[in-house]
Amino acid sequence: MPYLHASCPVPDQWTTAAHERGAVYVILASRPWPQGAPGTEVSEAQLRDFAGDPDVLGSAAHCLVPVSTING
């Protein structure tokens, strides 16, 4: 999937914490999110409910990804 690009704007405090820890923990759900249609706004509560569902967490891929910066 060479052209796949996903982004998610986050608060500055999240970026700072990621750099301080040197990594972020990424969870990739293996099942579709019914409310997560492209272009549809979802609330924080809806995201929390989906991401915190034990069935979603149990079937998801879990990855610890190193954080770095590109200086140039």
N, C-alpha and C positions, 0 to 999 in steps of 0.2 A: 504494500500500500504506500508507494512512494509519494503520493500527493496528499495523503491524509494530514490534516492540520486541525488541531482542536485547541481552543483557547478559552480561558475563563478569567475575567478580570477579578482580582482579589484585593482586599485592603492592604495598605502598605505594611501593617503589622504582620500579616501573613508572610509577605515577602521577606521581611526582616527576620522573622522566626525561622524560615526555611534556610536562609543564608547562615544564621547562627548555628543551626543543627547540622547543616551540610547535606541534608537530604529531605525528601518529602515522601510520604506514604501515599501511594496511589491505589485506589480500588476501582477495578474495571468490572462493572456488572455484566453478567452473561445472559441476562434476560432483559427484555425491553421495558422501558419506563413509560407507562401509559400516558402520564401527564407531560412527558418530556418531548413533545413534538417540536420540530424546528420552527423557530419564530414565535413560539408560545412562551409567554412569561410564566414562571412558576414561583411560588412563594418559598421562603426559607423553610417553613414548616413542611411543605410538600416534599422538598428535597430531603430534609432530615428524616421524614417518615419513610421514604423510599430507601435511602442509603443506610438507615438503621434497621431495616427489616432483616431479621435473622435468616430468612430464606435467601434474600439478596446477598447478604454477607457470606453465607455458607457456600454459595455457588459462584462467587466472584473470584477474579484473579487479584492477588494482593502483591504489590511491588514496592520496594524501597528504592527510590530513584535519587542518585546524587545530584546536588545542585551546584552549578558553577555559573560564572559570568563570562561573557566574551568582551574583552577589552580591545579596542581597535580604533 
